[in-house]
């Protein structure tokens, strides 16, 4: 073949593209299992972080199984759709949030910490530059916050990105999501010096107002889906 012809260059380039594409596909396929395992492990670490569980230097998957004894799939009417462990964990929460609330399947994780029951709710919202997410753990009263974890995709370092810092997350501990009238109000995230009426609040991040309000909206919308379940069989909050 005449290597000086344009046809040779075109054929050579086409063959190389096909070979590279096949190699990339093969590598991607071979690594898919590892990637999936890493994503699942990171999710377990995030859930454990909302429970203030230290898993450093330990097998996080084993620690997760130690504390998370029950995983439920429920709906907004507090009906339990599945109690099979793994169903809630594998649920695509982002896809569920895109559905009308009456059609959503909602994951709920139940942990035992020092003999007390904790309820962990997944969170998903929007910050200034992209998605934010996390988990919030409620005490056995299904009202006060035991712990929380927040993360982000692209918030500004030193500003909105501070939601991922423990110092911000710990502000939510002890706050209530129901008011004195047993109404679900969630938790307000306010500028320092401002006061929210009829609900618990935490100070937002200086210079990160939009991200802070994103956390507030995320808590209100995501926890709100579980209102019926949190009120059900919960003493004075029974409807």
N, C-alpha and C positions, 0 to 999 in steps of 0.2 A: 504493500500500500504506500502510496506517495504521501509522506508525512508533511509535505508542504501545502497540500490542498486544504481548503476550508472544511471540506467534508470530513477529513481526518480529525481536525480539531473538534468539530461538532460531535462526532461519534465518541471520541476520547472523553470529552466533557460529560456526555450523557452516561457513559459507562461508569465513570468515577462517581457521579451523583447517585446512581443506583447502588453502587457498592457501599458508599458512605451511608446512604439511607438505610440499607439493610443492616449495616453494622450498628447504627444508632438504635434501630428497632430491636435488635438482638440484645444490646446492652440494657436498654430500657426495660425489656421484658424480664431479663435476668435479675434486675435490681428492684423490680416492682414489689416483690415480697418484703424486701428489706425496708423500702420506703414506706410501705403500709405499716409495718411493725413500728417504725420510728414515729410515724404520725400518731399511732395508737398509744405509744408509750408517752409521748409528749402530752397527749390529752389526759392520760391518767395522772401525770405529774401536776397538771393544772388543777385537776379536781382535788388532789391531795393538798395543793397549796391553799385552796380555799378553806381547807379544814385545819390550816396551820400545822400540818404534819411534816416533820423534817424527814426527808428520804435521802438526803445526801449520803453517798457512800454505800447505799443499800440498793437492792433490787426493787426498783419503783413498782414494777408490775406485781411483785409479791406483797409489797406494802399496801398497794391498792386493794388486792384481794383480802388482805387482813382487815381493812377498815370498811370497805364497801361491801356489805353483805347482801344488799337488795338493790336491784335496778328495775324500775317500773316504766312502762309506757302508758300514759294516761291521756285523756282529752280534757278540754276546757270545762267539761261538766263533772269532772272528778271521777269519771269512770275509768277503771283499770283495764287497759287493753291487752297488756302482756306483763307477766312477772318473770319471764324467762331471762336469766342473766345473759347479757350480751345483746339482746334486742334493742334496749335503750341506747347502749353504747354505740352500736353500729348505725343508729338512725341518723339520716342526713338532716340535721337541724336547720340548715340554711334553706333547703327545699321545703321543709315543713312550714317555715315562717312565711314563705311566699304564698301559702294557701290561705283561704278564709279561716278565721280562727275556729269555726265550728268543725272544720275538716282536719285540723292539725293533730298529729301524734306528738306528744310531748314527753321527752325523757326526764326522768327524775331519779336521782341517786340517793340512797339512804345509807348512812354510816353509823357505826357505833364507836363513840369516842369516850373512853373512861366510863363505860356503862350508860352513857346518855345517847339518845338518838339525834342525829343531825340530818337535815334535808338539804340536798344540793341541787340548785336550779341553774341550768346553763343560760348564758346571756349572749346576745348579739345585737350590735347597733352600729352607729356611724359616728366617726369623729370628724375632725376638720378635713383631713386628707384621705381618709379611707376607712375601712371597717375597724371596729373595736369589738372585743368579745371578752368573755370570762365566765366565772362561776361565783355564785353567792351561796353560802351555807347558813341555814337557819337552825336555831336551837329547837329543842323538843316542843317548845310552845308554838312553833311554826310562825313566829312573829319577830323575835329579836335575832339580830345577825350574830352569828358565831365567827364568821370569817369571810373573806372575799378575795378574788383574784381577777385582775384585769390585764389585758394585753392589747396590742394594736399592730397595724400593718405599716403605717407610715406617718405617725404623728411627729411633731417637731421636737427634737431633743432639747431637754431643759424646760420645755413648756408642756404641750399636751402629752408627750411621751411619759411624763411623770405619773400617769395613771398606773404604769407598770411597777412603780416603786412601792415597797412595803409600807413606807411612811404614809402614803395616800390611802392604801387599801385598809390599813388598820383603823382609819378614822371611822369606818362603818361598823366596827365591832360594837355590839350593845345597842345599836339603833333599832328602832321598831318600824315595821312596814304597815302596821295597823295603828290608827289613832285611838284616843280614849273612847270614841264612840264605836269602836270595833269596825271601822270603815277602812278599806284598803286605800292607802295614800302613797305608799312607797317611801322613798327617802329623797329629800331635796339636796342638790349640790349647788351651793350659793357662793357668791362673791363674799370674801371676808367682810363682816360688818352688816351684811344683809340678813334678814330674818324671814324664814318661811313660816306661813301660818298653818297651824293645825297639823303639822307633821315634823318628824325628826329631820335633821339636816346635818351636813358636813360642809366644811369649807372647800371650795373648789381650788383649782390650781391657778396661781397668779400668772397672767399672760396666756392662760390656756382655757379661756372661758368657753369657747365652742366645744372643745373636747370634754370639758367638765359637764356641760349641759348635755352632751352626747351620752355620757355615763348616766345622768339623771333620767333621760328619756329611755335608755336601754333598760334600766332597772324597772321603770314604770310599766313599759310595754311587755317585757319578758316575764317578770314576776306576776304581773296582772293576769297572764294566761292561767296561772295556777291558783288564782284566788279561791275558786270553789273548793279545790282540794285542801288548801291551807285552812279554810274555815270549817271544813267537814270534820266532825268528831273532834273538835278542838275547844271543848268546854264552852265558855261564854261566847265564842265566835260562831257557834252553830247557827245556821240560818233556818 
